[in-house]
Amino acid sequence: MSKKPMSRKLKAIFKFFAAILVINVIVGVAGIAFMMLYYGEVDGQGQAALVTFMILNTIFASPVALYLYWWELHPVQTPESDQYNDHRQ
């Protein structure tokens, strides 16, 4: 049985959400590490601040992820890149 390859649009949507997830994981780990080093613990107020920061980060990271999504669907064409060029012409 051969697996059907994923379409470009589906891959791009996957990369869009993966980019947001990766950025939030990095922010979350860095925030927890900072709070542990600076305060010695992560209390309820720290957790609320971290969740709020991650939500705001998602809003502001979305343009970056959206750019990755757009770039995946509309690759840059150069004379050297023949990946998407039609050789039958």
Beta strands, then each sheet from edge to edge (+ up, - down):
end
